[in-house]
Amino acid sequence: EIGNRQEALEYASEALPVARESGDRKMQGRALDSLGNVQNYFGDKRNAIEYYEQALPLMRAAGDRAGEGHTLSDVAVAYSYTGDRRKALSLFNQAVEIFRELQDRRMLAEVAGNIGMTYDNLGEYQRALESHQGALALVRELGHRADEAITLNNVGTAYSGLGALQKALDAYTAALGINRSLGNRRSIAINLNNIAWVHDNLGDR
């Protein structure tokens, strides 16, 4: 876990001149991606985008498809946070193409979830629901219970946006059951809050 911003930046920055000196474009791309990740983690999305966009052409030149996919996904998240959600969706879709090619179901699920949240933020809840349901099918195939609970919560949010409150309640309740079985107290609190919101909107105060 990254704890100290300055220390994290120093470590990530040390790798870049070494990578440049080696002439290894894949290594340079990965070093720039790491710098972007540090900036992204600490909330400096604009700087993160600059590093990611420097990394991408190097990864493409090196044929680093996995690195390119991850960086496309990361830069899309950063664009989504800065409010440029249409740009984010375009980048997410490029990442999806790569992860399909690589048959990386874990990353396909992650990107589908991020696409869903981007559509949620745009108020396009039907598209959001379709993306979250696609992510749900993948995480169930993979057997990732914690991710299944997160995705069910996202499904509930999309149903809430569509006004399908009973379906939202069912999704939130399913997420709660999984999180209780895992003992994930923070997620339990989020689910309970969402369930309470649905009951309030159903008039069951």
Secondary structure as the mmCIF struct_conf table of DSSP 4:
data_model
#
loop_
_struct_conf.conf_type_id
_struct_conf.id
_struct_conf.beg_label_comp_id
_struct_conf.beg_label_asym_id
_struct_conf.beg_label_seq_id
_struct_conf.end_label_comp_id
_struct_conf.end_label_asym_id
_struct_conf.end_label_seq_id
HELX_RH_AL_P HELX_RH_AL_P1 ARG A 5 SER A 22
TURN_TY1_P TURN_TY1_P1 GLY A 23 GLY A 23
HELX_RH_AL_P HELX_RH_AL_P2 ARG A 25 TYR A 41
TURN_TY1_P TURN_TY1_P2 PHE A 42 GLY A 43
HELX_RH_AL_P HELX_RH_AL_P3 LYS A 45 ALA A 62
TURN_TY1_P TURN_TY1_P3 GLY A 63 GLY A 63
HELX_RH_AL_P HELX_RH_AL_P4 ARG A 65 THR A 82
TURN_TY1_P TURN_TY1_P4 GLY A 83 GLY A 83
HELX_RH_AL_P HELX_RH_AL_P5 ARG A 85 LEU A 102
TURN_TY1_P TURN_TY1_P5 GLN A 103 GLN A 103
HELX_RH_AL_P HELX_RH_AL_P6 ARG A 105 LEU A 122
TURN_TY1_P TURN_TY1_P6 GLY A 123 GLY A 123
HELX_RH_AL_P HELX_RH_AL_P7 TYR A 125 LEU A 142
TURN_TY1_P TURN_TY1_P7 GLY A 143 GLY A 143
HELX_RH_AL_P HELX_RH_AL_P8 ARG A 145 LEU A 162
TURN_TY1_P TURN_TY1_P8 GLY A 163 GLY A 163
HELX_RH_AL_P HELX_RH_AL_P9 LEU A 165 LEU A 182
TURN_TY1_P TURN_TY1_P9 GLY A 183 GLY A 183
HELX_RH_AL_P HELX_RH_AL_P10 ARG A 185 ASN A 201
TURN_TY1_P TURN_TY1_P10 LEU A 202 GLY A 203
#
